[in-house]
Amino acid sequence: MIFHHFFQEKIEKDFEIRTFYLNGHCWSMAIFSQNDEQTKTDFRKYNKKKPNRNVPYLLPKHIEDKIELLMKSLDINCGSLDFIKAGEKYYFLEINPIGQFSSLSRTCNYALEQKLAEYL
């Protein structure tokens, strides 16, 4: 009998990153969630009493190039991607092809609603 196992290592993050991708362009936000016990593992366990600090973030070009390659290979022209950064490494977590971006747009003043409307 063969048993398959998958073990995942916990990565101690410096911060999380939410990136909105639209037709070859990326807009990112760093989310400093690691110092709050409630959001330490996942920023989506929001602390409404003491929200995490969020700031605009510029991903390195080689990471944006990989995002574009991934999105094109999946035939997705719009979506939100989540990463964690630990030291010099970026860890990809997931893609949301629906592309939640309102918090990112508002917090970082990216006007993504306008960019999406212009694209459509």
Secondary structure, 3 states (H helix, E strand, C coil): CCCCCCCCCCCCCCEEEEEEEECCEEEEEEEECCCCCCCCCCCCCCCCCCCCEEEEECCCHHHHHHHHHHHHHCCCCEEEEEEEEECCEEEEEEEECCCCCHHHHHHHCCCHHHHHHHHC
